[in-house]
């Protein structure tokens, strides 16, 4: 049995910040990482995760205590909501549903690949759903929930496989999104309608860029005000979730951060309509970037990479094929259907994130791209709304259809 080193909350937070510094430093020295927009949390987080895996192999487990991780994720999605005025939603509403259609079509393909290859390799077809949209589009939480269902109803114990598959997807989704989208941008010479550079807020004060290179003009007063609003969104999310669950529709499994996002939408549009207060976009931008960066650093450094080693060879084959299929779909289908524009390229990069990992991974991909190439507010509206809410409903419907067909 391995000995355990427990890292406390403060030290875990310090390590998360070191993860970011490490990612920034390595990216600044390794040209290929900058060229293909590999996000800093992926770079720094994987290095720490590899170190933890080596220690595990030596008989020492390291456990990080990161209770703020989920709060930071909710704070980030609250900033997405605060950036979504009805004016912007009206401009991009149709594209939300267009992208939802694309994402749903890909879930059908993703499960088809998983079930088909599982059958060819002599495995239970239901396992193909585990290495399909359950963990790749659904993430760790969805994987854990479905593992309980598979164990109780079909006698399949898949929790370890689910966690390993979701971890694989999280890593690969963060790795392939940036290079694929950057290739599209370079190939078609695509430009942001806001231009590149780091001073967009001078000409566009209401623009939220989620770029860590933006020169934000914020004050301590603005920071406290926006932080207060974000905490209202986070605290309110759990109460709204309890209220919704009390009506008996908790089967939708809507996560807390979705409620935080919609509370943010409500607040920013009430403020905009009544004109009693104007939410400072630059502060929202800065706090959103900070929250996302720290959340992803905590998530990546806490990965248990040795679970990937426990994947059977057939499962690694299926997951590798899934990665290739998503990359090709995003490159040839998502980009073209979404309009073959700069925004479409950023959306395609985001699709790689939540099609293999999770919505925060999608946003991380897009943030890395816009930091280099210029803002894409449309992408930051379309992808989080679909990835954080609608895709879970579509995933549930598609999975039920596949299970009915297989059984």
C-alpha positions as CSV (number, residue, x, y, z in Angstrom):
1,X,0.0,0.0,0.0
2,X,1.3,3.4,-1.0
3,X,2.1,6.1,1.6
4,X,0.2,9.3,1.3
5,X,1.3,12.9,1.2
6,X,-1.6,15.2,1.8
7,X,-1.1,18.8,0.4
8,X,-3.2,21.3,2.3
9,X,-5.5,24.0,0.7
10,X,-3.0,26.9,0.8
11,X,-0.1,24.8,-0.5
12,X,-2.4,23.3,-3.3
13,X,-3.3,26.8,-4.4
14,X,0.4,27.8,-4.5
15,X,1.2,24.7,-6.6
16,X,-1.7,25.6,-9.0
17,X,-0.2,29.1,-9.5
18,X,3.3,27.5,-10.0
19,X,1.6,25.2,-12.6
20,X,0.6,28.3,-14.5
21,X,4.0,29.9,-14.2
22,X,5.6,26.7,-15.3
23,X,3.3,26.6,-18.4
24,X,4.1,30.2,-19.2
25,X,7.8,29.7,-18.9
26,X,7.9,26.5,-21.0
27,X,5.7,28.0,-23.7
28,X,7.9,31.0,-23.9
29,X,11.0,28.8,-24.5
30,X,9.5,26.1,-26.8
31,X,8.5,27.6,-30.1
32,X,6.3,24.7,-31.2
33,X,4.1,25.0,-28.2
34,X,3.5,28.7,-29.0
35,X,3.0,28.0,-32.6
36,X,0.3,25.5,-32.0
37,X,-1.4,27.3,-29.1
38,X,-1.0,24.5,-26.5
39,X,-2.5,26.1,-23.4
40,X,-0.3,26.8,-20.5
41,X,-2.4,24.9,-17.9
42,X,-2.1,21.8,-20.1
43,X,1.7,22.1,-20.3
44,X,2.3,22.9,-16.6
45,X,-0.4,20.6,-15.4
46,X,0.8,17.6,-17.3
47,X,4.4,18.1,-16.0
48,X,3.1,18.1,-12.4
49,X,0.7,15.2,-13.1
50,X,3.7,13.2,-14.6
51,X,5.7,13.9,-11.4
52,X,2.8,12.7,-9.3
53,X,2.5,9.5,-11.4
54,X,6.3,8.8,-11.0
55,X,5.9,9.2,-7.2
56,X,2.9,6.9,-7.3
57,X,5.1,4.3,-9.1
58,X,7.6,4.7,-6.3
59,X,5.0,4.0,-3.6
60,X,4.1,7.5,-2.7
61,X,0.7,9.1,-3.4
62,X,0.3,12.9,-3.5
63,X,-3.2,14.2,-2.9
64,X,-4.0,17.9,-3.5
65,X,-6.7,19.6,-1.5
66,X,-8.4,21.9,-4.0
67,X,-11.9,22.8,-2.6
68,X,-11.9,26.0,-4.6
69,X,-11.7,24.2,-7.9
70,X,-15.5,23.9,-8.5
71,X,-16.0,27.4,-7.2
72,X,-13.5,28.8,-9.7
73,X,-15.3,26.9,-12.5
74,X,-18.6,28.4,-11.5
75,X,-17.1,31.8,-11.3
76,X,-15.8,31.5,-14.8
77,X,-19.1,30.4,-16.3
78,X,-20.7,33.3,-14.4
79,X,-18.5,35.6,-16.3
80,X,-19.7,34.0,-19.5
81,X,-23.2,34.8,-18.5
82,X,-22.3,38.4,-17.5
83,X,-20.8,38.8,-21.0
84,X,-24.0,37.7,-22.7
85,X,-26.3,40.6,-23.2
86,X,-29.6,40.0,-25.1
87,X,-28.2,42.1,-27.9
88,X,-25.4,39.6,-28.4
89,X,-27.7,36.6,-27.9
90,X,-30.0,38.0,-30.6
91,X,-27.1,38.4,-33.0
92,X,-25.8,34.8,-32.5
93,X,-28.9,32.9,-31.4
94,X,-29.3,31.0,-34.6
95,X,-25.6,30.0,-34.5
96,X,-26.1,28.5,-31.0
97,X,-28.7,26.1,-32.5
98,X,-26.7,25.4,-35.6
99,X,-23.7,24.4,-33.5
100,X,-26.0,22.4,-31.2
101,X,-27.1,20.4,-34.3
102,X,-23.4,19.8,-35.3
103,X,-22.5,18.8,-31.8
104,X,-25.4,16.4,-31.6
105,X,-24.6,14.9,-35.0
106,X,-21.1,14.3,-33.7
107,X,-22.3,12.6,-30.6
108,X,-24.2,10.1,-32.8
109,X,-21.0,9.5,-34.8
110,X,-18.8,9.3,-31.6
111,X,-21.0,6.6,-30.2
112,X,-21.2,4.8,-33.6
113,X,-17.4,4.7,-33.6
114,X,-17.3,3.4,-30.0
115,X,-19.9,0.8,-30.4
116,X,-18.7,-0.3,-33.8
117,X,-15.1,-0.7,-32.8
118,X,-16.0,-2.5,-29.5
119,X,-18.0,-5.0,-31.5
120,X,-15.2,-5.5,-34.0
121,X,-12.7,-6.0,-31.1
122,X,-14.9,-8.6,-29.4
123,X,-16.0,-6.4,-26.6
124,X,-19.5,-5.6,-25.1
125,X,-21.0,-2.9,-27.3
126,X,-22.1,-1.0,-24.2
127,X,-18.4,-0.4,-23.4
128,X,-18.3,1.5,-26.7
129,X,-20.6,4.1,-25.1
130,X,-18.2,4.5,-22.2
131,X,-15.4,5.3,-24.6
132,X,-17.9,7.3,-26.6
133,X,-20.0,10.3,-25.6
134,X,-20.5,9.2,-22.0
135,X,-17.0,10.2,-21.0
136,X,-15.7,12.1,-24.0
137,X,-18.6,14.5,-24.5
138,X,-19.9,14.0,-21.0
139,X,-16.7,14.1,-18.9
140,X,-15.8,12.6,-15.5
141,X,-19.2,13.4,-13.8
142,X,-21.3,11.8,-16.5
143,X,-18.9,8.9,-16.7
144,X,-19.3,8.2,-12.9
145,X,-23.1,8.5,-13.1
146,X,-23.5,6.1,-16.0
147,X,-21.0,3.7,-14.4
148,X,-23.5,3.2,-11.6
149,X,-26.3,2.6,-14.1
150,X,-24.2,0.1,-16.0
151,X,-23.2,-1.8,-12.8
152,X,-26.8,-2.0,-11.4
153,X,-28.7,-2.7,-14.7
154,X,-26.2,-4.6,-16.9
155,X,-23.6,-6.0,-14.4
156,X,-20.8,-4.1,-16.1
157,X,-18.3,-2.4,-13.7
158,X,-16.9,0.4,-15.7
159,X,-16.0,3.2,-13.1
160,X,-12.2,2.8,-13.6
161,X,-12.6,2.7,-17.3
162,X,-14.8,5.7,-17.3
163,X,-12.4,7.8,-15.2
164,X,-9.4,6.7,-17.4
165,X,-11.3,7.4,-20.6
166,X,-12.5,10.9,-19.4
167,X,-8.9,11.7,-18.4
168,X,-7.6,10.7,-21.8
169,X,-10.2,12.8,-23.4
170,X,-9.5,15.8,-21.2
171,X,-5.8,15.7,-22.2
172,X,-6.3,15.1,-25.9
173,X,-9.1,17.6,-26.3
174,X,-6.7,20.3,-24.9
175,X,-3.9,19.2,-27.2
176,X,-5.5,18.9,-30.6
177,X,-7.9,21.9,-30.5
178,X,-5.3,24.7,-30.7
179,X,-3.2,23.2,-33.5
180,X,-6.2,22.3,-35.6
181,X,-7.8,25.7,-35.4
182,X,-4.5,27.5,-35.9
183,X,-4.0,25.6,-39.1
184,X,-7.4,26.7,-40.3
185,X,-6.6,30.3,-39.4
186,X,-3.2,30.2,-41.2
187,X,-4.4,28.3,-44.2
188,X,-7.3,30.6,-45.0
189,X,-5.7,33.8,-43.7
190,X,-8.5,34.4,-41.2
191,X,-8.7,37.6,-39.2
192,X,-10.6,38.6,-36.1
193,X,-13.1,41.4,-37.0
194,X,-11.7,43.2,-33.9
195,X,-8.0,42.8,-35.1
196,X,-5.2,41.3,-33.1
197,X,-3.1,43.0,-30.4
198,X,-3.8,43.5,-26.7
199,X,-5.6,46.8,-26.5
200,X,-9.1,46.0,-27.7
201,X,-10.9,47.5,-24.7
202,X,-9.9,51.0,-25.7
203,X,-12.1,50.9,-28.9
204,X,-14.5,48.2,-27.6
205,X,-15.1,48.8,-23.9
206,X,-17.9,46.2,-23.7
207,X,-15.8,43.5,-25.3
208,X,-14.9,40.4,-23.2
209,X,-11.9,38.7,-24.8
210,X,-10.7,36.1,-22.3
211,X,-7.2,36.8,-23.4
212,X,-4.5,36.8,-20.7
213,X,-2.5,39.3,-22.8
214,X,-5.3,42.0,-22.8
215,X,-4.3,45.3,-21.2
216,X,-7.3,45.6,-18.9
217,X,-7.9,48.9,-17.2
218,X,-9.4,47.8,-13.9
219,X,-9.6,49.3,-10.4
220,X,-9.9,47.8,-7.0
221,X,-13.5,49.1,-6.7
222,X,-14.5,47.5,-10.0
223,X,-12.8,44.3,-9.0
224,X,-14.7,44.1,-5.7
225,X,-18.0,44.9,-7.4
226,X,-17.6,42.2,-10.0
227,X,-16.3,39.7,-7.5
228,X,-19.4,40.4,-5.4
229,X,-21.6,39.7,-8.5
230,X,-19.7,36.5,-9.3
231,X,-20.1,35.2,-5.8
232,X,-23.9,35.9,-6.0
233,X,-24.0,33.8,-9.1
234,X,-22.0,31.0,-7.5
235,X,-24.0,31.0,-4.2
236,X,-27.3,31.4,-6.1
237,X,-26.5,28.5,-8.4
238,X,-26.9,25.9,-5.6
239,X,-30.2,27.4,-4.4
240,X,-31.6,27.5,-7.9
241,X,-30.5,23.9,-8.5
242,X,-32.3,22.8,-5.3
243,X,-35.4,24.7,-6.4
244,X,-35.3,23.0,-9.8
245,X,-34.7,19.6,-8.3
246,X,-37.7,20.1,-6.0
247,X,-39.9,20.1,-9.1
248,X,-38.8,16.6,-9.9
249,X,-36.7,17.3,-13.0
250,X,-33.3,16.5,-11.5
251,X,-33.0,13.7,-14.0
252,X,-31.6,16.3,-16.4
253,X,-28.4,16.3,-14.3
254,X,-27.9,20.0,-14.9
255,X,-24.6,20.9,-13.2
256,X,-24.3,23.9,-10.8
257,X,-22.1,25.9,-13.2
258,X,-25.0,26.1,-15.8
259,X,-27.2,27.8,-13.2
260,X,-24.3,30.2,-12.4
261,X,-24.1,31.0,-16.1
262,X,-27.8,31.8,-16.4
263,X,-27.8,33.9,-13.2
264,X,-25.0,35.9,-14.8
265,X,-27.1,36.3,-18.0
266,X,-30.1,37.5,-15.9
267,X,-28.0,40.0,-13.8
268,X,-26.2,41.6,-16.8
269,X,-29.4,42.0,-18.8
270,X,-31.4,43.4,-15.8
271,X,-28.6,45.9,-15.3
272,X,-28.5,46.7,-19.0
273,X,-32.3,47.2,-19.2
274,X,-32.7,49.2,-16.1
275,X,-29.4,51.1,-16.4
276,X,-29.1,51.1,-12.6
277,X,-25.6,49.7,-12.9
278,X,-23.1,48.9,-15.6
279,X,-21.1,45.7,-15.2
280,X,-17.5,46.5,-16.0
281,X,-16.5,44.3,-19.0
282,X,-12.8,44.6,-18.5
283,X,-13.0,43.4,-14.9
284,X,-15.3,40.5,-16.0
285,X,-12.7,39.7,-18.6
286,X,-9.8,39.6,-16.1
287,X,-11.6,37.7,-13.4
288,X,-12.9,35.2,-15.9
289,X,-9.4,34.5,-17.3
290,X,-8.0,34.2,-13.7
291,X,-10.8,31.8,-12.7
292,X,-10.5,29.6,-15.8
293,X,-6.7,29.4,-15.6
294,X,-6.6,28.4,-11.9
295,X,-9.4,25.9,-12.3
296,X,-7.7,24.2,-15.2
297,X,-4.3,24.2,-13.4
298,X,-6.0,22.5,-10.4
299,X,-7.8,20.0,-12.7
300,X,-4.7,19.0,-14.7
301,X,-2.3,18.7,-11.8
302,X,-4.8,16.4,-10.0
303,X,-5.0,14.0,-12.9
304,X,-4.2,10.4,-12.0
305,X,-2.3,9.5,-15.1
306,X,-1.6,5.9,-14.0
307,X,-5.3,5.2,-14.7
308,X,-4.5,5.6,-18.4
309,X,-1.9,2.8,-18.1
310,X,-4.7,0.5,-16.9
311,X,-6.6,0.9,-20.1
312,X,-6.6,-2.3,-22.2
313,X,-5.1,-2.0,-25.6
314,X,-8.5,-2.3,-27.4
315,X,-9.7,0.7,-25.4
316,X,-6.6,2.8,-26.3
317,X,-7.2,1.9,-29.9
318,X,-10.8,3.1,-29.7
319,X,-9.9,6.3,-28.0
320,X,-7.1,7.1,-30.5
321,X,-9.6,6.6,-33.3
322,X,-12.1,8.9,-31.5
323,X,-9.4,11.6,-31.3
324,X,-8.7,11.4,-35.0
325,X,-12.5,11.4,-35.9
326,X,-13.1,14.5,-33.8
327,X,-10.2,16.3,-35.3
328,X,-11.3,15.6,-38.8
329,X,-15.0,16.4,-38.0
330,X,-14.0,19.8,-36.5
331,X,-11.7,20.6,-39.3
332,X,-13.9,19.6,-42.3
333,X,-17.4,19.9,-40.9
334,X,-17.7,22.2,-37.9
335,X,-15.5,24.9,-39.5
336,X,-17.4,24.8,-42.8
337,X,-20.9,24.5,-41.5
338,X,-20.3,27.4,-39.0
339,X,-19.3,29.6,-41.9
340,X,-15.6,29.1,-42.7
341,X,-14.8,32.4,-40.9
342,X,-12.4,33.3,-38.1
343,X,-15.1,32.7,-35.6
344,X,-15.8,29.3,-37.1
345,X,-12.2,28.4,-36.7
346,X,-12.3,29.3,-33.0
347,X,-15.5,27.4,-32.5
348,X,-13.9,24.4,-34.2
349,X,-11.1,24.6,-31.7
350,X,-13.6,24.7,-28.9
351,X,-15.5,21.7,-30.3
352,X,-12.3,19.7,-29.9
353,X,-12.2,20.7,-26.3
354,X,-15.7,19.6,-25.2
355,X,-16.0,16.8,-27.8
356,X,-13.2,15.0,-26.1
357,X,-13.0,16.6,-22.7
358,X,-15.2,19.2,-21.1
359,X,-16.5,22.7,-21.7
360,X,-13.7,24.4,-19.7
361,X,-11.2,22.6,-22.0
362,X,-13.0,24.1,-24.9
363,X,-12.8,27.6,-23.5
364,X,-9.2,27.0,-22.7
365,X,-8.5,26.1,-26.3
366,X,-10.3,29.2,-27.5
367,X,-8.6,31.5,-25.0
368,X,-5.2,30.3,-26.2
369,X,-6.2,31.0,-29.8
370,X,-7.7,34.5,-29.2
371,X,-4.7,35.5,-27.1
372,X,-2.6,35.1,-30.3
373,X,-5.1,35.9,-33.1
374,X,-7.7,38.4,-31.7
375,X,-11.1,38.3,-30.0
376,X,-14.0,36.1,-31.0
377,X,-17.0,37.0,-28.7
378,X,-19.3,34.9,-30.9
379,X,-17.3,31.8,-30.2
380,X,-17.3,32.5,-26.5
381,X,-21.1,32.8,-26.5
382,X,-21.9,29.9,-28.7
383,X,-19.6,27.2,-27.4
384,X,-20.1,27.6,-23.6
385,X,-23.9,27.7,-23.9
386,X,-24.0,24.5,-26.1
387,X,-21.2,22.8,-24.2
388,X,-22.4,23.7,-20.7
389,X,-26.1,23.0,-21.1
390,X,-27.7,21.8,-24.3
391,X,-25.2,19.1,-25.1
392,X,-26.0,17.2,-21.9
393,X,-29.6,17.0,-22.9
394,X,-28.7,15.9,-26.4
395,X,-26.2,13.4,-25.1
396,X,-28.9,11.8,-22.8
397,X,-31.3,11.4,-25.7
398,X,-28.7,9.9,-28.0
399,X,-27.4,7.5,-25.3
400,X,-30.9,6.3,-24.5
401,X,-31.4,5.6,-28.2
402,X,-28.2,3.6,-28.6
403,X,-28.9,1.6,-25.4
404,X,-32.4,0.7,-26.7
405,X,-30.9,-0.4,-30.0
406,X,-28.1,-2.4,-28.5
407,X,-30.3,-4.2,-26.0
